[in-house]
Each structure stands twice: as structure tokens, then as C-alpha cells.
Amino acid sequence: MVDWAMRNRAEQSWRRTLITPEGVDLNLRLADAWQRLGAFLIDLLVMVGMLALLHLVLAIILSITGRSGREVSAILYLLGLFVLRNFYFILQEVGPRAATIGKRATGLRVVARSGERLTADRVIARNLMREIEFYLPVSFVIGDLARGEADWLLALGGIAWVLIFVLFPLFNRDRMRIGDLLAGTWVVRAPKRDLQGDVGNVWEGSPQFRFTDAQLDVYGVFELQTLEKVLRDSRPEAIVPVAGAIRRKIGMPDDGEGHDYAFLTAYYNAARARMERGLLFGKRKLDKYDTGSGTGG
């Protein structure tokens, strides 16, 4: 019992409450420092692979053009390095998944701590700080070593500088980088997205009730908040007609067993889970009349 209580407290210490503008409470789990480091290392490997591919392509071009193409190849290489260094993270995190290749591989994504949609200015701010945290000191150290001008005192200073920023998430409870602190972001564990289509994706609210994505997408945030109030009040005169209305709307027949409260609870839980996943991925459906944003994964 004691071990379970300790594990529960440890798990809760990683949980954060994020209230969306629609008033929905998303209970998120922060990424730990090792997950973030693993994601960053994967991204670095991807970037190195891209640079190697660019180098190979330019080498082929040089073999064809000879010396005449050397300056152009050098310019293209520097341009590719600049784009990769400055936009690899930004372009991926500003997208709907808010995650780089490394973050997707480790099941992470970036969210705004305010609960609002993750905006481009937040993404740019958190990633521009990486230039100061990592790229500049590493570039100086590697450049000095490559030129044979390494000042070991300066090299140790650069390594210490990088370690201070790399280890910074270990010394704050929200495991934030300096970039996260400035941009108002968290890196959290993201729910796995179902790759099946709406027809194959079935949600089980309870053993006797199963819902498809299409059935769960009928209503939006407003209707679910209303349904939550109906369930909380638990008045039979409201439960029965609401259950009937929802069944007719989603095309599900009444089982004739009087399981209206169980049906509504199952539908609410399944629809809320799908809606929360949609909100986490930046997709919102305000009410049943909102057809533009959707809540799907």
C-alpha cells in the first residue's frame, strides 16, 4: 500500500492541469528530462543525416561541374546548413502535431501553458533560444578544433555553458528549458494517434456501448458541457429525454433495458476523450453547428 501511494504521488507530480479557452480541463503528463534528451538526440541524428545527404549531392554536382561549380556548391552547403539549423525545429513544431521527428518518435509534443493554441511566435521564441543554449558554443568549440586553434580553457568553458543549459530542466519542477520558460510552453507526453479511418476507429465507453468517431463528432464542447451538467444533476426527467435525443442523433437504437444513465455516461466519457485528444492537437469543435474545425485525431 505504501509503495502504491508513493508511486501515485510520484506520478501526480508529473501531472499538470491545462484549461483550454473552451473551459476543458486537460490533465497532461510532462515529459521527463531523459525523454526530452532522447528526442533531441534523434533530431540531431536526423539533421546530421540530412547534412550528409546534402554533402553527397553536392559532391556529385562537383564531380560533374569540376572547379567551376565549387563556389556554387559551397554557397548551397552553407545555405542548407543555415536552413536546417534555424528552421528544422520551428517548421515542424509550428505544424498541427507541434512535434519534431524526435518528439514524435518518443511520444512528445509542445503545448502552450496557457491552454491556447500553440502559436508561431511561441515556437520561434523557444527555438531561437537553442542558438544560445547549444549551437553557438558547440560551433565555437568545433570550429577551433577543426582549425587547430583549440584553446582548452575556452573549450571547457563552452562545454560547461552547454551543460548548464542542457541540465536546466532537471532543476525546475516543470522540466522546462530556458526556451520553454520564455515562450510559455510545456513539452508533454502526447496520446498516440489512431491511424485508422473513422469507420474502423471504435471507442468503448463501457462493455455494452461502442461508438464510432462519426458518432462522437456529432457534438462539440458546448453540448458536452451541457451533458456533464445533466449527468451531475442525475434527474430522471432529464436523463431519459437527453439519452433518447442523443441516440436518435447518432443513429443508435434504444436497448429497451433502461440503461439511459449508463449510456449517457459512456457516451460522455468517449466523446470527452476524443475531444481532449483533438484539443491537444489544436482541433476544436465549439458546438454541433461548428463544421469547420472538427475534433478528430
Buried (B, 14 or more C-beta within 10 A) or exposed (E): EEEEEEEEEEEEEBEBEBEBEBEBEBEBEBBBBEBBBBBBEBBEEBBEEBBEEBEEBBEEBBEEEEEEBEEEBEEBBEEBBEEBBBEBBBEBBBEEBBBBBBBBBBBBBBBBBBBBBBBEEBBBBBBBBBBEBBEBBBEBBEEBEEEEEBEEEBBEBBEEBBEEBBEBBEEEEBBBBBBBBBBBBBBBBBBEEBEEEBEEBBBEBBEEBBBBBEBBBBBBBBBBBEBEEBBEEEEEEBBBEBBEEBBEEBEBEEEEEEBBBBBBBBBBBBBBBBBBBBBBBBBBBBBEEBEEEBBBB
